[in-house]
């Protein structure tokens, strides 16, 4: 631990020492990024919410090979991984549960009605990602169901001529990866395609995996009204030693398939903007308790979601009005959960007022939702911002949020667990107060947040030999604060970048009137992350990542990752090291994470 702290202090000391040599830094393009995941498109700096953006350049320099590991570097985002390469992981933001965070791809909501365990199945290969937008805090009035604690929008690349590459990787635990990405801009269209296969023998018994990814993005009619088509398919087969049951269940096995097809466009007029979107999302999950003997216990679930959206914005002398409607139909077939159907309809309305020469912005809004099995609910909210200067802004937001139960909550049954068809949606009211500062050299943000959650689903029982039954019984208060910063400077002709973040979370769970309760708080009470991306020589760059986590249970650990890259155009050679100090730790379900492991990457760009 002392070595790790010394390393961080040395980096900070070095940063101060070279300050006298700092040259002006050209402003990063982040300031001009338009956040596109809501109805009203706003520049990054004008939003009155806590939003973080990870750019393609930062992704490239982040010592990761997948988006699951990338999100591990964001304070307040708790990625509870089971093994390497993001093969299975649960996503949490500011506490909550894995069912309470929404994932979007180019604005398409890809939540799974079966269970939130499958959220990260849809994580795209990093080769096709332009940026990642992380929206923290309640966002139901913007996105609807599942955005209980936040949302993450993965934005895919547009410049097809800048993606062509072939890569191979070999590393610890018999890892062997191969990927090819090609793109072409034509006169009135463009195409980006990607294929990759990742495999490993496993870092312990029954943790081997094989993952296949196939992605395509076509843009037609570019010179008039562009029409975007996106298609994605991923298959994951992996040994799941102790992933879901007790650590003694060492022979679990799982196969998942996830796919997405989407079609969208943007129709812009002088004052009116229309964004229609159509999509189909499918997930298939096959789980067996004993890998070589499926007859003992086997689950097979297939979930389909077909949807259409229309988001609009209208500019007038009174401000910008955003309106949206989202309808979808869900189909589930399962040998455990039965055959289920659900119709969903969401209507969104918001208006952005600007006052005092545009120094104050006020955006009230409401989401009205209908579910065929849960009827109507309304969730209002408001965002308020005050620009103290061109670079400094304070903001506040408040709103109601909710999550309807998954089919696992409602109908799952095994020898120890029983769902409950009479469950009600989880609800919460969330408040936040923050500020953000942005300049050519420094970005900084800070926020205080509070969330009062009601009707949280817990599994309880009266007697030790009874089954655990899902019940709306928990109330939870989540209070915390966070800050994030980024500092850029030039050393000679090379740009150096240091980013950091810290989140503190205090959760108070009301006592339950039940003899036995399964609900437990295991959130990140203290979470600190930092990344130093540097370059001192023409063809060599490096990244150093430090992550410290202390959970509510008292368990704490610090992890150091590194990456060294040699650029010999058109070749890039990178060495990535994870957990280089051999820290023993777990992130979820007592699944031990691997000790130090390394990956050698060779990429050819053409």
N, C-alpha and C positions, 0 to 999 in steps of 0.2 A: 504493500500500500504506500509506504514512504517513497519507494522508487517512482511510483506513478505520479504522486503529488509533486515530487522533485522535477519530473519530466514536464509537467504542466507549467510549473513556476519558471522553468528554464525557457519555455516557449514565450511566455509573457515577458520575461526579462529581455529576451532577444528582440521582441517586438519594440520594446521601449528604446533599446540601444540603437536600433536602426532608424528611429524616428527622424533623426537629423538628416538622414539620407532620403527621406520620402519625397517622391515626385508627385505632381498632381495625378489623380486617377480619373480616367474617363468614367462617367456615371454608368453604373450597371443598368441593363435594360429593364430591370425589375420595376423601376418607377413607372415605366410606360406599359406594363402588363395590364391587360384588361381582364378583370375577373368575369368569366363568362358563364359561371354555373348557376346564375339566377336570371330572372327576367329582365332586370335593369342592369345593363352592362356598365360597369364603373371601372375607372383606373384604380390600380391597387391602392394608391395613397388616399383615395376619396371614400373608401369603405369605412363604415362605422361599426366594424366588427373585428374580432381577432382573427386575422387571416395570415397564414404564412405561405410563401411560395418557394418551392425548390425548383430551380431552373435546370435546363438540360446540361449546362456547363457545370453546375454544382453536382449533379448526379454523376457526371463523368469523373469527377474528382473525389468521390465520396467513399472509396474503398469498399464498394458493394457490387454484387452481381444481380441483385433482384430488389424489387421495391419493398419487400418486407423488411430486409435489413436496412434499407434506406430510411424507412420511417422510424426505425430504432434510434436514429440520430436526432429525432425531434423531441424536445422536452414536452411532457404532457401527453405524448402519444405512447401508449403502452402496448408494444407488440409482444405478445406472449407466445414465443416460438417453441416448437417441438422439433428440435434437430436443426439441420443446416439447409441452406438454399431456399428457405421460406416454404418448405414442402407442406407444412401445416402450421398455421399460426392464427391466433385470435387478435382482433383489433379493438382497442379501448382508447377513448379520449376522455381525459379528466375524470377518471374513475368510471363508474357505470358498469356496463356489461358488454360482451361482444355482440349482443343483439341490439344495442342502442347506438351504434354508429353506422352511418350510411356511406356506401361507396358508390361513386359515379364514374363513368367513362365517357368523356366528351359530353357530360351533362346527362347521360342516360343512367337512371337509377337501377342498380344491379343487385339489390338485396335479394336474399333467398328466403322464401316463405317457410322452408323446412326448418332451418336453424342458422343462426349467425356464424356458426363454425365454418360455413362455406363462403363467407364474405371475401376472404383473400384468395379464394380459388380463381377469382376473376382478375387478379393482379397481372397487368400486362408486362411483357419483357421490357427492360429499361431501354433497349435499343430503339424503341418506337415512341418513347415518351418525351414530349416537349417540356412539360413542367407538371408539377403536382401542387394543387391548391388545397390547403388544409384549413378548414373552417371550424373553429373551436366554439363550443357553446351551443345552446339550444337553437335548432334551425328548422323546426317543424313548419313555421309559417312560410319558409322559403322552399323547402324540399318535401314537406309532408312526413309521412310515417318513417320511423327508424332513425331520423336525425335528432335523436334524444339528447346526445351529448356532443354531437358534431358531425361533420361530413368531410369526405375526402374526394376530390374530383381529379381524375387522371386525364390530362389533356394530351392527345396524340400529336405527333409531328405533322407539319404541313409542307415543309420544303423537301420535296422528293429527291432533289439532286444532291442532298447533303447527308444521305443515310447509307450509301452503298458500302457494305463491309462484310468480311468473312472472319469469323473468330473461332478459335479452339482454346480449350482450357483443360488442364490436368491439375490434380491436387490431392490433398489428404483424403483418406477414406475411399480411395479408388474413384474419386470424382473425375468424370470425363464429360465435357460439354462441347457442343458444336452449334454454331449459329450462323445464319446468312440473312442479310437484310439488303434489299434492292429497292431502288426507286427511280422514277423517271418523270420529269415534267414535260408534257407535250404542249402543243399549241393551245388547246382548249380543255385539257384534262391532265390528270396526274395520277400516279399509282405508287403505293408503298407496300411492299410485301416482306414478311419475315417468317422464318422457320427455325426452330431450335430444338435440340434434344439434350437433356441433362440427366446424368445418372450417377449413382454412387453405390458402393458396397455397404455403406452404413458405418457410423462411428461407434456402434455397439450392436449387440445381437438384435436382429430383426428391425433395423432402421435403414435398410437399403431402399432406394427409390429410383424411379424412372419417370421423367416429366417431358412431355412433348407440347410445343406451342406453335400455333399457326395463326398469322395475322395478315389482314389485307385492308388497305384503305384506298378507295378510289374517289377522286373528285372529278365531276363532269361539269360541263358548261361553265368553266371558270371565268370566262370573259363577260358573262351576263349574270345569271343567278346561279351560283355554284350549288351543286347537289353532291352531298357527301355520303358515301357508303362505307360502312365499317363492318368487318367480319372477324371473329376471333374464336378459336377453339383451343382448349387445353385439356390434356389428360394427365392425371397424376396417379401413379401406382406406388404404394409405399408400405413398408413394414411399420407398424404403429405400436412399438413396444411400450406399454404402460401409458399410452397417450390419453386414454379416456377413462379406463377403469382404474383399479388400484395398481401400484407399481409391480405387483406380482403377476399381472396379466401381460406376460411378455410376448405372446404370440398373436396379438391383434394385427389386423391387416385391413387396408382400405384402398379402394379405387374410386376416383372421381373423374367426371367429365363435365366441363363447363363450356358453354358457347354463347355467343352474342352476335346478332345481326341487327344493324341499325341503319336508318336512312333519314337524313335531315337536310335542311336548307335554311337560308336566311334571306328573307325578302325585305329589302330596305326601301322605304319611301322617304319623303322629305321630313315627315314627322312620325310616321308609323313604321314600326319594325315587327315583322312576323317571323316566328321560328317554329315551324312544324317539325315533328319528329315521330318516327315509327320504329318500333323495335320488337325483337323476340329474344328472350333470354331463357336458356335451358341449363339445368343442373342435374346430374345423375350421381348418386352416391351409393356405393356398395361396401358394406362393412361386415367383417366376419370376426368373431371372437377368437377362434383358433385358425390360424392361417391355412393349415393343411387339412382342416376338417370343418368345412362350412356348415355341415349338418348340425353341429352343436348349437350355433347361434349365428344367424345371418340376417342383415337388414338390407333392403334394396329400395331406394327412394328415387323417383323421377319427378322433378318439378319444372313446369313451364310457365312463363309469364309473357303475355302478348300485350303490348301497350301502344298508346298514341298520345302525344302531347302537342299542345299549341301554346306557346308563350309569346306575349305581345308587349310592346312598350310604346307609349304615345307621348310625345313632347309637346308641351303647350306653355303659355305664359305663366301657368300655375306650377310648373314643374314637370316631372316625368311620372306617368302612370303605368304600372305594370299589372298585367292580367295574364292568368294562365289556367289551363284546364288539362288535366291528366287523367286518362281512363285506362284501365288495364283489367285483364282477366287472368287469374291464376288457376292452374290445373296441377293436381298432385296425385300420383299413384304410388302406393307403398304397401309392402306386405305387413308393415307394423302400424302405420298411421292411417291406412285406408285410402279410399278414393275421395278427393276433396276438390271443391271448386270455390272460388271467391271472386266477386266483382268489386272493383275499387274505382272510385271517382274522387278527384281532388280539384277544388277550385281555389285559386290564389288571387288576391287583390292587394296591391300596395301602391303608395304614392310617395314620391320624394319631393319635399318642399325645400327650397333654398332661400334663406333670409339674410339680411344685413350684408348685402353685396357678396352673397354666396359664402359667407363665413360660417353660417349655421345650416346644417342639413337635418331634416326630420323625416323619417320614413316609417309611418305606421302601416300595418298590414294585417291580414288575417288569412288563414287557411281553413276551408270548410271541407271536411272529408266524409265520405260515405263508404262503408264496407258492408257487403251483403250479410255478413255474420256479426257485425258490431254497430251497424246503423250510423247515425250522424254524430260528428264531433266538430267543434270550432276552436281554433287556436290563434288568438290574436298576439301581436307583438309590436314593438317599436324600436327603431334605431335612431340615435341622436348623436350628431357630431358637431364640434366647434373647432374651426381652424384658427389657432392662435397666431400662426404665421404660415408662410409657404411650406415650411418644413415640419411644423409641429401641430399636432391635432390631438384633442381629447375627445373621447366618445363614451357612450353608454348605450346599453340595450337591455331589453327585458321582454320576456314572452313565455307563453305556455308551450309545452312540448309533450309528446306522447309516443307510445309504442304499443302496437297491438301484439298479442301473443303469437309466437310461431306455432306451426303445427306440431312441433315437438313438445312445446309447453301444453298444448291442448290435448293431444291424443297419444303421446308416446307411452309405451308399456314394455317393461322387461321384468325379470324376476325381483328387482328391488325398487322399481320406480313406476309411478303412475301419473299420467297427465290428467288434466282437468278441463273438460269441455265448457265449464261455466266460468272460466277466467274472464276478467275485465282488462281493458288496456291499462298499461302503466302510464302515469301522468306526472308532470313536474312543472314548476315555475322556476325560471332561471333569470338571474340578473348579472350584469357585468359592467364594470367601469374601467376604462383604460386610456392610455395615451400612446402615441407613436411619433417618432422623429425620424426623418429621412434626409440625408444629404449625399453629396458625391462620395464621401468617404465612410460615413457612419449610418447605419440603420439601427434603431432601438425601439422596442415596444414593451409595455408593461400593462398588466391587467389584474384586477381583483374580481373574483367571480363567486357566485353562490347558487346552489340548486337545491330546492326542496322537492323530493320525489315521494310520490304516494302510490299505493297499490302495487308496489314492486312484487314480482313473483318469487316466492320462496318455496322450497320443498320441505314439508314438515310432516311429522307423524306423532301420534299419541303414545305409542308403545315401541319398545326397541325392536320387536319382531315384525312390526307393521311395514308396509311399503311407504317410501317417500312419495307424497302427493303434492302436486303443484297447487299453490294457493296465493291469492292476493292478500298478503299479510304484512309486508314490510313497508316502513317509512324511513327515508334516509335523507339526511342533510349533508351536502357536500360543499365545503367552503375552501377556497384556496387563492393563491396568487401566482403569477408567473412573469418572467421577463425574458426577452430574447434580444440578441444583438448581433451585429455584423460590422467588422472593421476591415477596410481595404486600404492598402498602400502599395506604392511601387518601390522596389529595390532594384536600382538600375532600370532595365527595361522590362522587368518582370513584375506582374501583379501578385501580391500576397493577400490572402483572405483568411480572417479568423472569425468564426461564428460560435455563439454559445447560447445556451438556454437553461433556465431553471424553473421548475414547477413545484410548488408546495401544495399538498392536498390533505385536508382534515375531514374525515367522514365520520358522522355520528349516526349510528343505527339504533332505532327505537327497539326496546325489548319486545320480544314476540311472545304472545300468549299461546305457547305450544311447548310440549315436553322436549321435542327434538326438532332442531332446525338445521338445514344444510347451508343456508346463506352465510357467507363469511366475507369479510372485507380483506382483500389482498392487493389493494391498489398501491401505486407508487406514491408514498407519502413525500419523499424527497426524490427529485429526478433532475440530474444535471447532465448536460451533454455539451461537448465542444468539438470543433473540427478546425484544424489548421491546414489550409491548402496552400502550398508554397512551391516556388520555383526559383532556383539560384543559378542554374546553368541552362544553356540554350535547349538542350534535348532531354533534360531530366526534370521531372516534377515529382512531388511527394505529398501525401496526405496523412495526417495523424488524427485519430478519432479517440476521444475518451468519453465513456458513459458511466455515470454513477447512479445506482438505484438503491433506494431503501424502501422496502414495502411496509405496510401497516403492521404486519406480523413481526417486524423487527429485523428480518433478514436484509442484509445489504451486500452489495458487490460492486466492484469497479472493473470495467473491461476496456482494454486498449486494442484498437485495430490500426493497421498501417497499410499504405500502398505506395509503391515506387513504380514510376512509369518512365520508360525510355522511348523517346519518339524518334524513330528512324524512318521518316516518311518514305513510302506509304505504310510502313509497319509501325505498330505500337506494341511494346512488350511491357507487361505489368506484372508485378508480384504483389499479391494481396495476402496479408496475414491477419487472422481474426483471433481474439483472445490470446495475444502473444505471451502473456504472463501466466498462462495455465490456471486461470481462476476457476474454482469449482463453484457452480451455482445452478439454480433452477429458475425458470420463469413461470411455469405453470404445472400443476398436477404432479409435482415431484419428479418430473422428467429431467434428468441431468443433461445439461448442455455440454457440447463437446469442449475439450481443452484446446490448446493452440492448434490451429490448422491453417494450411497455406494453399494458395491457388495461383498457378502460373497461367497468364493470359497472353495469347498472341493474336493480334488483330491486323488484318490487311484492309486498308481503305482504298476504294477505287472509284 
